[in-house]
């Protein structure tokens, strides 16, 4: 019997602090969305890999990596980066270029109007994906309209209590294209290696957001549930607790630990009791995605349901222009902050 793949729409997942109190425009020009990458380590200063801190404007990460490979006369796979960054932004990020037995070329000759080399240093190993402590954002919202007092109240709540750690809409592609491509993949469609990885990630992210939304509607996304697995703040280390005790409750209130949700795949669920029931309610409603991920041999993982927004600052420059500055750990999305205060 042939199963027809369903078509999924990306919903408006529930908000934590009520509906957005304003509207506005982001990315009207690249300078309105500034992202600065922070490495999780300090390059040693010696080794076969040249690390470059590059400021790019209006360019995507893959394009810069290709240009670096061409300029340094190396293979594409000899150029690495820690994470993808928005094209419609001014982003400062690290790249590494493997140059065994070679001196650095004159990197100043690589620069263009849209790419600037800010710093270079050598290191013994290539830059790996995810090797970031986080990102710093400076965002300008233009043509802002709304309830200023409510917006400030929402920002104060975000600063005090963190946000729901949703994957951002860019993860899913235009109108959820990447998730629906994953459904096609699970039905036997042939795709390239890079596209396959992108679609599988979108499927896992969709299920995670659904789990997080399910817990938000039950007011326990940031509260302990029997059988939960918790993640330490600014870490991927986890521990499980069958029943929350006073210490867990205290550490949750202090935002030192966070409840987690499943990044679905094969392997143990990592939760039990009530937490397992909550996740199974979502997973059971999306059998094509969940079974497809298992059949694709994707390993299960966990992701924090809540994330702290560090150093959050804001300023109304005038009645229609709002400036924001904040930091997030690697893997969390600035749009998950913005969605709580403006309609995107």
N, C-alpha and C positions, 0 to 999 in steps of 0.2 A: 504494500500500500504506500503510495507516494504522499508525503506530507508537504503541504504548501507553506512556504515560509510566511510568517506574519509580517506586516509592516508596522514599525514602531515609530511613534512620534515622541519627541523629547518634551516632557511635560514641564510646567512651571512648578518645580519642587517647592515644598512649603518653606516659608520664611521662619526665622527664629524670633525676630523682633518686630513682628507685625509686617504689614505690607509696606513697600518703600514709600517714604514721605515726600519724594520729589522725583523730578525727571531731569534729564540733562544729556549732554553729548560728550562722549569720550573719544579720543583718537581723532579729533578733527584735524590734527596734524601730528606728526611723530613726536614732536617735543612735548606734547600733552601727556605722553605715557612713557615715563623713564624707568628702566629696570637696571639694577646694578647687581651683578652676581657676586656671591661670597663663597670662595673655596672652603672646603672642609679641612684643608691642610695647607701648610706653607711649602712651596716648592724649594728644593734643597739648594739650588744654585749650580748643580753639576749633574751631567748625565747626557744621554743621547736624544732626549726629547726637548725641543724648544717650546716653552709655554709663552703664549702671547695673550695679553689682555687687550681686546679689541672693542672699540666703540663703533657700533654700526647703526645707521639710520635708514629706515625703509628697506632693509634687506633681511631675508630670512637666513637662518643658521646654516642650512645646507648649502646655500649659494656661497656664503663666505668660506665654508670648508672647501668647496670645489675650487674657488679662486686661490686659496692658500696652497692647495695641492699643485695647481698649475704653476703658480709663482715659484714655489720651492722645488719644482720638478720631482715630485714624489707621487706615489700611488694614492688614490683617494682614501684607501683604508689606513694610510699612515697619518691621516689627520683625524683628530678626535676632539670631542667637546663634551661637556658635562650635562648639557640639557638644551632643548630647543627653546628659542626665544621668539617673541612676537615679531612679525615683520613690520607692522604699522606702529612703530615705537622707536625710541632711542634706547638701545640696550648695550650694556657693557658686559661682555662675557669672555670666558677663557677658552682658548683652543690650544691643542698641542700638535706639534709636527715632528715626526720621527726623522732624525737626521744623523744616523750612525756614521761616525767618522767624518762628518762634514761640519764646516763652520756655518754659522748663521748667515743667510743672505742679508742684504741691506733691506731690512724690513720697511724702512721709510719709503722705499720705492714701491711697496705694496699698496700704500695709502691712496685713497680716492676721496672724492667729496663725501661719499657715504660710508667709508671705512677708515678708521684711525687706529693706529697701533699705539696704545698708551704705555705699555710696559712689556718687557721680555725677560725671561729667566729660564734657566735650564733645570731639568729634573730627570731622575733615573727611570721613571715609568711614565707611560702615556696617561693622559687624562681619561678617566673612566666615566661612563654615564652615571649620574646621580652623585658625583663626588663634590657636592655642594653642602654648605651649612644652611644656605637659604638665599633669598633675594630681597633687596631693598627697592621699594617702589615710590615714585613721586608722580602723582596723577592730578591732572587738571580736568575738572568737569565744567564745561561751558554751557551757556544757555540754561543754567540751573533754574528751576522753578519748583516751589513746593512750600511745605511747612517747615520753616527754619528751626523752630523750637523742637519739633518732633525729630527732625534730622539730627540735631545736636544730641538729643536724648538717645537716639539709636547709636550714634557714634560713641557716646559715653558707655552704653551697654556693651558694645563690641569691645571696647578697650578693657572693660572690667571682666567680661565673661567669655571672650573669644567668639568664634563663629563656627557654623556647621561646615565641616571640611569637605564640601562638595567638590567633585571634579568640575572644572569649568566647561562652558558650552563648546569651546574650541576643541575639546577632546572628542566630540561627537560628530564634527563636521557640519556642513550646512544642512539644516533641517534633519539632523540625525543620520546623515548619509553613511557615516562610518559604522554605526550600529546596524543599519540595514544591510550594509555590505558584509558584516559579520554573519548575519542570518543567511545571506547567499552563500558565503563560504562554507557554512555548516551544511548547506544543501548540496555541496559539491562544486561550487564555482571555483575556477582556477584563478589564483592571484599571485603576484610576485611576493618575494620574501618580505620586503619592507612593508608592502601593503597588508600582508597577512598579520604582521606584528601590530600594525596600526589598528586594524579591525578587531583583533583579539583584545587589545587594550581598551578599545571603546566599549566592547561588550562587557568586560569586567567592570569598567567605570560606571556604566549604566546600572548594572545590578547593585553596585555599592551605593550609588546615589539613591536608588530605590529603597535599600535597607535603611540608609540614613533618614530618608523622608518618612519611612514607616515609624521610626523611633521618634522623630520630631513630633509627628501627630499624636504620639502617645506620651509626649513630654518626658521622655527618658533618654534622649540623645546624649545628654551630659550628666545623667544620673546612673547609679549602679543598678544592675539587674542581675538576678541570680544566674550563675553560670557564665558571666561576662569574662572576656579577656581584656586586660588593660594595657595600654602602651605608655611608656614613660615620655614625658615632654621632651622634645628635641632629640629623640632617640627612636630606634626601631625595636628596642627590646621590650618584650611583653611578659606578662604573667597572668595566670588564670586564677579566678576565685569562685568557688561554688556559691558562697554566701558573702555578701559585702559586710565587712565589720567596720568598727569605728575608725580604724586607721585608713581604710580605703575611702570612706566617706569624707574624712578630713583632707586626704590628699587630692580627691576630686575637687573639693571646694577650693583648694589652694591652686588648682590647675597644674598640679605636678604630674598627674596621670590623666589619661582619657580613655573612655570606653572605645572599643574598636568594632568595625564591621568587616565582613568578609570581602576579600578580593577573590572571586570565585574561581575554582578550578579543581583539579584532582587532589586528593589527600584529606587529612583530618580537618574537621570544621574548626576546631579550636575553641568552641563554646559548647555549653550544655544547658539543660534546664530551660528557664524562661528565655534566655538570650538565644538559644538554639531555636526555640519556637518562633521567635520574632523573625529570625533570618529565614527559616524554612517557609514562612508564610509568603515571603517575597520570592524566594528561589522557586517555590512550587508554582507560582503564577507565571513564570517565564521559563518553561521547560526547554524550549529550543535554544535559548541563550545558555542556560546552565549546563545542559547536556552537551551542547556543542563545545563549550570550553573544556569540559572533562575529556571529550573525545579528541580534542586538539592537544591534549597532554599539557595544558597550562597548570602550573602548580598553584595551589591555594596560598593566600597570604592574608595579612591583616592590615588595616589602615585605621588611623585614629578618626573617630567621628567628630571630634572637636579639635580646633587648632587655636592657639593663642596668637593674637595680632600684636606684634611687638612694636613698641615705640610709635604708637598711633598718634598722629598729630593732624589737625585740620585748621583751615582758616578760610572764612568767607572774604575773599578779596573785595568783592562788591556784591550787590544783590543777586547777580546771575553767574558768579564765578566762584567755584569751591575748589580749594587745593587740599590734597590729602598726601600724607607721607606715612609709610609703615613698612615693617619687615615681616616676612613669612618664611617658615622653613621650606626646604626643598620639597617640591611635590604639591604644594598648596597654591591656590589660585587667587590672584588679586580680584578677579571678577566675583569670587565668592564673598568678598568684602563689599564690593560695589553694589551687588544685587540686593543687599539688605537696606540700602539707603536711596538708590535711584532705580527706576525702571530701565533695564538695559534693552 
